[in-house]
Amino acid sequence: MEMVYLTVFLAGFFGGVHCFGMCGGIVGALTFGLSEEKRQSWWGSFPYLLAYNAGRLSSYAIAGAIVAGLGLFAMDIFAVHRAQLVLKIAAGVFMIVLGLYIGGWWSGMSRVEQAGSRLWRFIEPLGRRLMPVRTLPQAFAVGLIWGWLPCGLVYSALIFAFTASSLGQGALVMLSFGLGTLPTLMLMGMLASLVGSLVREPWVRQTAGGLIVLFGIITIWAGAELEWPSNAYFGG
């Protein structure tokens, strides 16, 4: 696996504690329209949670391809090597800020998420019309819509997608990130009370935040290696 895919996967995995606050209510509401029998068993709700997350990851992949396309357009205008280095460093800084936010040390990232909420106001009503979820296509459609929820964790991954050398690589960057968040969100749906109490523990959030800060520092260090070729971060 290329370094960038591993980086965003780990960022998504350790940033999963942030997902609980952002998406916990949505995931909990997914099973509200199901029968009592399905709600009370993990195997009854599992297909719906899987369909929801498939839709969510599809949105991430679409966003990654769009952002990668914008990046390719920008590379045609500016010096490719210099632009990619600047973006890698920017991604590292963004991850550090995100880690400080998740760890509870600084709340500046909330302002970035508030900026994204302007677009979300137009999208969110579409998701509400699909509630309550009673079918698998409904669950997938809800995930497809809620994948655009304003989230600093997603924005940090999109900066990596911006440096991709093709639309497909941009989509794969975001898919790798989404797969990293999958364990937390799946467990959240099946074991909501247990996972909820765990991720609220300060040491869990601080550990996750510290690891993301570390990833950010490594990313900045890698981006500052000016002797690297312009496409080294994607291995080709």
ROKOL-351779 format. One record per residue (C-alpha): z, x, y; residue in one letter; chain. Coordinates in Angstrom, 1 decimal, always signed. Layout:
// ROKOL-351779
+--------+--------+--------+----+----+
|     c3 |     c1 |     c2 | aa | ch |
+--------+--------+--------+----+----+
|      Z |      X |      Y |  a |  A |
...
+--------+--------+--------+----+----+
// end
This chain:
// ROKOL-351779
+--------+--------+--------+----+----+
|     c3 |     c1 |     c2 | aa | ch |
+--------+--------+--------+----+----+
|   +0.0 |   +0.0 |   +0.0 |  m |  A |
|   -0.9 |   +1.3 |   +3.4 |  e |  A |
|   +2.0 |   +2.3 |   +5.7 |  m |  A |
|   +1.3 |   -0.5 |   +8.2 |  v |  A |
|   +1.4 |   -3.2 |   +5.5 |  y |  A |
|   +4.7 |   -1.8 |   +4.2 |  l |  A |
|   +6.1 |   -1.6 |   +7.7 |  t |  A |
|   +5.4 |   -5.3 |   +8.6 |  v |  A |
|   +6.5 |   -6.4 |   +5.1 |  f |  A |
|   +9.9 |   -4.8 |   +5.5 |  l |  A |
|  +10.2 |   -6.0 |   +9.1 |  a |  A |
|   +9.6 |   -9.6 |   +7.8 |  g |  A |
|  +12.0 |   -9.1 |   +4.9 |  f |  A |
|  +14.9 |   -7.7 |   +7.0 |  f |  A |
|  +14.1 |  -10.0 |   +9.9 |  g |  A |
|  +14.5 |  -13.0 |   +7.6 |  g |  A |
|  +17.9 |  -13.6 |   +9.1 |  v |  A |
|  +16.2 |  -14.5 |  +12.3 |  h |  A |
|  +14.0 |  -17.0 |  +10.4 |  c |  A |
|  +17.1 |  -19.0 |   +9.4 |  f |  A |
|  +17.8 |  -19.8 |  +13.1 |  g |  A |
|  +14.2 |  -20.5 |  +13.9 |  m |  A |
|  +13.0 |  -22.3 |  +10.8 |  c |  A |
|  +16.1 |  -23.4 |   +9.0 |  g |  A |
|  +16.0 |  -27.0 |  +10.3 |  g |  A |
|  +12.4 |  -27.3 |   +9.5 |  i |  A |
|  +12.8 |  -26.1 |   +6.0 |  v |  A |
|  +15.8 |  -28.4 |   +5.5 |  g |  A |
|  +13.8 |  -31.4 |   +6.8 |  a |  A |
|  +10.9 |  -30.8 |   +4.3 |  l |  A |
|  +12.7 |  -32.4 |   +1.4 |  t |  A |
|  +14.1 |  -35.3 |   +3.4 |  f |  A |
|  +11.3 |  -37.7 |   +2.3 |  g |  A |
|  +11.5 |  -36.7 |   -1.4 |  l |  A |
|  +13.3 |  -38.8 |   -4.0 |  s |  A |
|  +16.9 |  -38.1 |   -4.6 |  e |  A |
|  +16.1 |  -36.6 |   -8.0 |  e |  A |
|  +13.7 |  -34.0 |   -6.5 |  k |  A |
|  +16.1 |  -33.2 |   -3.6 |  r |  A |
|  +18.9 |  -32.4 |   -5.9 |  q |  A |
|  +17.0 |  -30.0 |   -8.2 |  s |  A |
|  +15.5 |  -26.7 |   -7.1 |  w |  A |
|  +12.5 |  -27.3 |   -9.5 |  w |  A |
|  +11.9 |  -30.6 |   -7.8 |  g |  A |
|  +11.8 |  -29.2 |   -4.3 |  s |  A |
|  +10.2 |  -25.8 |   -5.2 |  f |  A |
|   +6.5 |  -27.0 |   -5.1 |  p |  A |
|   +7.0 |  -28.5 |   -1.7 |  y |  A |
|   +8.6 |  -25.3 |   -0.3 |  l |  A |
|   +5.9 |  -23.3 |   -1.8 |  l |  A |
|   +3.2 |  -25.5 |   -0.3 |  a |  A |
|   +4.9 |  -25.3 |   +3.1 |  y |  A |
|   +5.1 |  -21.5 |   +3.0 |  n |  A |
|   +1.5 |  -21.3 |   +1.8 |  a |  A |
|   +0.5 |  -23.2 |   +5.0 |  g |  A |
|   +2.7 |  -21.0 |   +7.1 |  r |  A |
|   +1.3 |  -17.8 |   +5.7 |  l |  A |
|   -2.2 |  -19.2 |   +6.2 |  s |  A |
|   -1.5 |  -19.6 |   +9.9 |  s |  A |
|   -0.2 |  -16.1 |  +10.1 |  y |  A |
|   -3.4 |  -14.8 |   +8.5 |  a |  A |
|   -5.6 |  -16.8 |  +10.9 |  i |  A |
|   -3.6 |  -15.5 |  +13.9 |  a |  A |
|   -3.9 |  -11.9 |  +12.6 |  g |  A |
|   -7.7 |  -12.3 |  +12.3 |  a |  A |
|   -7.9 |  -13.7 |  +15.8 |  i |  A |
|   -5.7 |  -11.0 |  +17.3 |  v |  A |
|   -7.6 |   -8.3 |  +15.4 |  a |  A |
|  -10.9 |   -9.6 |  +16.9 |  g |  A |
|   -9.4 |   -9.4 |  +20.4 |  l |  A |
|   -8.3 |   -5.8 |  +19.6 |  g |  A |
|  -11.8 |   -4.9 |  +18.5 |  l |  A |
|  -13.2 |   -6.3 |  +21.7 |  f |  A |
|  -10.7 |   -4.3 |  +23.7 |  a |  A |
|  -11.5 |   -1.1 |  +21.8 |  m |  A |
|  -15.2 |   -1.5 |  +22.9 |  d |  A |
|  -14.0 |   -1.4 |  +26.5 |  i |  A |
|  -11.3 |   +1.3 |  +26.4 |  f |  A |
|  -11.0 |   +4.7 |  +24.7 |  a |  A |
|  -10.3 |   +3.7 |  +21.0 |  v |  A |
|   -8.0 |   +6.6 |  +20.1 |  h |  A |
|   -5.9 |   +6.3 |  +23.2 |  r |  A |
|   -5.7 |   +2.5 |  +23.0 |  a |  A |
|   -4.5 |   +2.5 |  +19.4 |  q |  A |
|   -1.8 |   +5.1 |  +20.1 |  l |  A |
|   -0.5 |   +3.1 |  +23.1 |  v |  A |
|   -0.5 |   -0.1 |  +20.9 |  l |  A |
|   +1.4 |   +1.6 |  +18.1 |  k |  A |
|   +4.0 |   +2.8 |  +20.5 |  i |  A |
|   +4.2 |   -0.7 |  +22.1 |  a |  A |
|   +4.7 |   -2.2 |  +18.6 |  a |  A |
|   +7.5 |   +0.2 |  +18.0 |  g |  A |
|   +9.2 |   -0.7 |  +21.3 |  v |  A |
|   +8.8 |   -4.3 |  +20.5 |  f |  A |
|  +10.4 |   -3.9 |  +17.1 |  m |  A |
|  +13.4 |   -2.0 |  +18.7 |  i |  A |
|  +13.8 |   -4.9 |  +21.2 |  v |  A |
|  +13.6 |   -7.4 |  +18.3 |  l |  A |
|  +16.2 |   -5.4 |  +16.2 |  g |  A |
|  +18.6 |   -5.4 |  +19.1 |  l |  A |
|  +18.0 |   -9.2 |  +19.4 |  y |  A |
|  +18.6 |   -9.9 |  +15.7 |  i |  A |
|  +21.7 |   -7.6 |  +15.7 |  g |  A |
|  +23.1 |   -9.6 |  +18.6 |  g |  A |
|  +23.2 |   -6.6 |  +20.9 |  w |  A |
|  +20.6 |   -7.8 |  +23.5 |  w |  A |
|  +19.0 |  -11.2 |  +24.1 |  s |  A |
|  +15.9 |  -10.1 |  +26.0 |  g |  A |
|  +13.6 |  -11.2 |  +23.2 |  m |  A |
|  +14.5 |  -14.8 |  +23.8 |  s |  A |
|  +12.5 |  -14.7 |  +27.0 |  r |  A |
|   +9.4 |  -13.7 |  +25.1 |  v |  A |
|   +9.9 |  -16.6 |  +22.7 |  e |  A |
|  +10.4 |  -19.0 |  +25.7 |  q |  A |
|   +7.0 |  -17.8 |  +27.1 |  a |  A |
|   +5.3 |  -18.8 |  +23.8 |  g |  A |
|   +7.0 |  -22.2 |  +23.8 |  s |  A |
|   +4.5 |  -23.4 |  +26.4 |  r |  A |
|   +1.7 |  -23.5 |  +23.8 |  l |  A |
|   +4.1 |  -24.8 |  +21.2 |  w |  A |
|   +4.8 |  -28.0 |  +23.3 |  r |  A |
|   +1.2 |  -29.1 |  +22.5 |  f |  A |
|   +1.3 |  -28.2 |  +18.8 |  i |  A |
|   +4.8 |  -29.3 |  +17.8 |  e |  A |
|   +4.1 |  -33.1 |  +18.0 |  p |  A |
|   +1.4 |  -32.7 |  +15.3 |  l |  A |
|   +4.0 |  -31.5 |  +12.9 |  g |  A |
|   +6.4 |  -34.3 |  +13.6 |  r |  A |
|   +3.7 |  -36.9 |  +12.8 |  r |  A |
|   +3.6 |  -35.4 |   +9.3 |  l |  A |
|   +7.3 |  -36.0 |   +8.7 |  m |  A |
|   +8.8 |  -37.1 |   +6.3 |  p |  A |
|   +7.0 |  -35.0 |   +3.8 |  v |  A |
|   +6.2 |  -36.9 |   +0.5 |  r |  A |
|   +3.1 |  -35.0 |   -0.8 |  t |  A |
|   +2.1 |  -31.4 |   -1.4 |  l |  A |
|   -0.8 |  -31.6 |   +1.1 |  p |  A |
|   +1.6 |  -32.9 |   +3.7 |  q |  A |
|   +3.9 |  -29.9 |   +3.1 |  a |  A |
|   +1.0 |  -27.5 |   +3.4 |  f |  A |
|   -0.1 |  -29.1 |   +6.7 |  a |  A |
|   +3.4 |  -28.9 |   +8.1 |  v |  A |
|   +3.5 |  -25.2 |   +7.2 |  g |  A |
|   +0.1 |  -24.7 |   +8.8 |  l |  A |
|   +1.3 |  -26.2 |  +12.1 |  i |  A |
|   +4.8 |  -24.7 |  +12.1 |  w |  A |
|   +3.4 |  -21.3 |  +11.5 |  g |  A |
|   +2.6 |  -21.2 |  +15.2 |  w |  A |
|   +6.3 |  -21.6 |  +16.2 |  l |  A |
|   +7.2 |  -19.1 |  +19.0 |  p |  A |
|   +8.9 |  -16.2 |  +17.3 |  c |  A |
|   +9.6 |  -12.6 |  +18.4 |  g |  A |
|   +9.4 |  -11.4 |  +14.9 |  l |  A |
|   +5.9 |  -12.8 |  +14.5 |  v |  A |
|   +4.8 |  -11.4 |  +17.8 |  y |  A |
|   +5.9 |   -7.9 |  +16.8 |  s |  A |
|   +3.7 |   -8.1 |  +13.7 |  a |  A |
|   +0.8 |   -9.4 |  +15.7 |  l |  A |
|   +0.8 |   -6.2 |  +17.8 |  i |  A |
|   +0.2 |   -4.3 |  +14.6 |  f |  A |
|   -2.6 |   -6.7 |  +13.7 |  a |  A |
|   -4.2 |   -6.0 |  +17.2 |  f |  A |
|   -4.7 |   -2.4 |  +16.1 |  t |  A |
|   -6.6 |   -3.4 |  +12.9 |  a |  A |
|  -10.1 |   -2.1 |  +12.4 |  s |  A |
|  -11.5 |   -5.4 |  +11.1 |  s |  A |
|  -10.7 |   -9.1 |  +11.1 |  l |  A |
|   -9.8 |   -8.9 |   +7.4 |  g |  A |
|   -7.3 |   -6.1 |   +8.0 |  q |  A |
|   -5.7 |   -8.1 |  +10.8 |  g |  A |
|   -5.3 |  -11.1 |   +8.4 |  a |  A |
|   -3.8 |   -8.8 |   +5.7 |  l |  A |
|   -1.3 |   -7.4 |   +8.2 |  v |  A |
|   +0.0 |  -10.8 |   +9.0 |  m |  A |
|   -0.1 |  -11.9 |   +5.3 |  l |  A |
|   +2.0 |   -8.8 |   +4.4 |  s |  A |
|   +4.5 |   -9.8 |   +7.1 |  f |  A |
|   +4.6 |  -13.4 |   +5.9 |  g |  A |
|   +5.2 |  -12.3 |   +2.3 |  l |  A |
|   +8.2 |  -10.3 |   +3.6 |  g |  A |
|   +9.7 |  -13.4 |   +5.1 |  t |  A |
|   +9.0 |  -15.5 |   +2.0 |  l |  A |
|  +12.2 |  -14.7 |   -0.1 |  p |  A |
|  +14.5 |  -15.8 |   +2.7 |  t |  A |
|  +12.7 |  -19.0 |   +3.5 |  l |  A |
|  +12.3 |  -20.0 |   -0.1 |  m |  A |
|  +16.0 |  -19.4 |   -0.8 |  l |  A |
|  +16.8 |  -21.2 |   +2.4 |  m |  A |
|  +15.2 |  -24.3 |   +1.1 |  g |  A |
|  +16.8 |  -24.2 |   -2.4 |  m |  A |
|  +20.2 |  -22.7 |   -1.5 |  l |  A |
|  +20.6 |  -23.7 |   +2.2 |  a |  A |
|  +24.4 |  -23.7 |   +2.4 |  s |  A |
|  +24.8 |  -20.4 |   +0.6 |  l |  A |
|  +22.0 |  -18.6 |   +2.5 |  v |  A |
|  +23.1 |  -20.1 |   +5.7 |  g |  A |
|  +26.7 |  -18.8 |   +5.4 |  s |  A |
|  +25.5 |  -15.4 |   +4.4 |  l |  A |
|  +23.0 |  -14.8 |   +7.3 |  v |  A |
|  +25.6 |  -16.0 |   +9.8 |  r |  A |
|  +27.8 |  -13.0 |   +8.9 |  e |  A |
|  +27.7 |  -10.5 |  +11.8 |  p |  A |
|  +27.4 |   -7.5 |   +9.5 |  w |  A |
|  +24.2 |   -9.0 |   +7.8 |  v |  A |
|  +22.5 |   -9.6 |  +11.2 |  r |  A |
|  +23.6 |   -6.2 |  +12.5 |  q |  A |
|  +22.4 |   -4.4 |   +9.3 |  t |  A |
|  +19.0 |   -6.2 |   +9.5 |  a |  A |
|  +18.7 |   -5.5 |  +13.2 |  g |  A |
|  +19.6 |   -1.9 |  +12.8 |  g |  A |
|  +16.9 |   -1.4 |  +10.1 |  l |  A |
|  +14.3 |   -3.0 |  +12.3 |  i |  A |
|  +15.3 |   -0.7 |  +15.2 |  v |  A |
|  +14.8 |   +2.2 |  +12.7 |  l |  A |
|  +11.3 |   +0.9 |  +11.8 |  f |  A |
|  +10.5 |   +0.8 |  +15.5 |  g |  A |
|  +11.7 |   +4.4 |  +16.1 |  i |  A |
|   +9.6 |   +5.5 |  +13.1 |  i |  A |
|   +6.6 |   +3.6 |  +14.5 |  t |  A |
|   +6.9 |   +5.2 |  +17.9 |  i |  A |
|   +7.2 |   +8.6 |  +16.3 |  w |  A |
|   +4.1 |   +8.1 |  +14.2 |  a |  A |
|   +2.2 |   +6.8 |  +17.3 |  g |  A |
|   +3.2 |   +9.8 |  +19.3 |  a |  A |
|   +1.6 |  +12.2 |  +16.8 |  e |  A |
|   -1.5 |  +12.7 |  +19.0 |  l |  A |
|   -3.3 |  +14.9 |  +16.5 |  e |  A |
|   -3.7 |  +11.9 |  +14.1 |  w |  A |
|   -7.2 |  +10.4 |  +13.9 |  p |  A |
|   -7.6 |   +7.0 |  +15.6 |  s |  A |
|   -7.7 |   +5.1 |  +12.4 |  n |  A |
|   -5.0 |   +7.1 |  +10.5 |  a |  A |
|   -2.6 |   +4.2 |  +10.6 |  y |  A |
|   -4.8 |   +2.1 |   +8.5 |  f |  A |
|   -5.9 |   +4.9 |   +6.2 |  g |  A |
|   -9.6 |   +4.8 |   +6.9 |  g |  A |
+--------+--------+--------+----+----+
// end
